């Protein structure tokens, strides 16, 4: 079995295309995998945990767009 890969908060944020502040906020409110604390000021996330979190995230996308946008008339 291979050794786990650990990511810094900057690496996680870059992977998810978000800010470092968002990662800390998601962690704080319980929306993100638990981090591993190695020492004071040294927090990491296991890559496998981040990958599992990504796989469990709901996604959505537009299947079609109305163009030009339809105007709703006041009734």
One Martini backbone bead per residue (centre of mass of N, CA, C, O) as a GRO file, in nm:
protein
   75
    1UNK     BB    1   0.097   0.036   0.022
    2UNK     BB    2   0.072   0.362  -0.014
    3UNK     BB    3   0.147   0.664   0.061
    4UNK     BB    4   0.018   0.938   0.162
    5UNK     BB    5  -0.111   1.240   0.039
    6UNK     BB    6  -0.033   1.578   0.117
    7UNK     BB    7  -0.205   1.893   0.149
    8UNK     BB    8  -0.221   2.209   0.126
    9UNK     BB    9  -0.424   2.475   0.126
   10UNK     BB   10  -0.318   2.582  -0.143
   11UNK     BB   11  -0.352   2.319  -0.305
   12UNK     BB   12  -0.653   2.285  -0.260
   13UNK     BB   13  -0.745   2.556  -0.377
   14UNK     BB   14  -0.626   2.509  -0.658
   15UNK     BB   15  -0.779   2.245  -0.724
   16UNK     BB   16  -1.074   2.407  -0.666
   17UNK     BB   17  -1.076   2.702  -0.751
   18UNK     BB   18  -1.010   2.865  -0.476
   19UNK     BB   19  -0.989   2.986  -0.169
   20UNK     BB   20  -0.842   2.966   0.131
   21UNK     BB   21  -1.082   3.078   0.292
   22UNK     BB   22  -1.286   2.864   0.198
   23UNK     BB   23  -1.154   2.619   0.322
   24UNK     BB   24  -1.167   2.715   0.616
   25UNK     BB   25  -1.473   2.756   0.622
   26UNK     BB   26  -1.560   2.467   0.549
   27UNK     BB   27  -1.419   2.341   0.789
   28UNK     BB   28  -1.559   2.502   1.022
   29UNK     BB   29  -1.867   2.402   0.915
   30UNK     BB   30  -1.836   2.091   0.795
   31UNK     BB   31  -1.782   2.080   0.449
   32UNK     BB   32  -1.504   1.933   0.506
   33UNK     BB   33  -1.253   1.759   0.545
   34UNK     BB   34  -1.046   1.649   0.756
   35UNK     BB   35  -0.768   1.746   0.908
   36UNK     BB   36  -0.413   1.733   0.951
   37UNK     BB   37  -0.220   1.768   1.246
   38UNK     BB   38   0.128   1.794   1.292
   39UNK     BB   39   0.148   2.101   1.385
   40UNK     BB   40   0.186   2.403   1.458
   41UNK     BB   41   0.093   2.534   1.145
   42UNK     BB   42   0.035   2.217   1.039
   43UNK     BB   43  -0.183   2.163   0.773
   44UNK     BB   44  -0.353   1.879   0.623
   45UNK     BB   45  -0.461   1.695   0.330
   46UNK     BB   46  -0.586   1.421   0.204
   47UNK     BB   47  -0.622   1.337  -0.114
   48UNK     BB   48  -0.840   1.115  -0.086
   49UNK     BB   49  -1.044   1.298   0.065
   50UNK     BB   50  -1.077   1.509  -0.158
   51UNK     BB   51  -1.169   1.313  -0.380
   52UNK     BB   52  -1.423   1.213  -0.232
   53UNK     BB   53  -1.556   1.490  -0.205
   54UNK     BB   54  -1.574   1.551  -0.506
   55UNK     BB   55  -1.750   1.298  -0.582
   56UNK     BB   56  -1.994   1.397  -0.378
   57UNK     BB   57  -2.053   1.631  -0.536
   58UNK     BB   58  -2.269   1.839  -0.664
   59UNK     BB   59  -2.387   1.888  -0.995
   60UNK     BB   60  -2.429   2.143  -1.253
   61UNK     BB   61  -2.600   2.218  -1.570
   62UNK     BB   62  -2.667   2.346  -1.866
   63UNK     BB   63  -2.878   2.237  -2.137
   64UNK     BB   64  -3.010   2.532  -2.191
   65UNK     BB   65  -3.070   2.839  -2.375
   66UNK     BB   66  -3.233   3.139  -2.390
   67UNK     BB   67  -3.230   3.311  -2.711
   68UNK     BB   68  -3.347   3.544  -2.618
   69UNK     BB   69  -3.453   3.648  -2.344
   70UNK     BB   70  -3.736   3.611  -2.175
   71UNK     BB   71  -4.007   3.809  -2.111
   72UNK     BB   72  -4.190   3.912  -1.844
   73UNK     BB   73  -4.510   3.982  -1.796
   74UNK     BB   74  -4.727   4.188  -1.654
   75UNK     BB   75  -5.041   4.090  -1.490
   0.00000   0.00000   0.00000
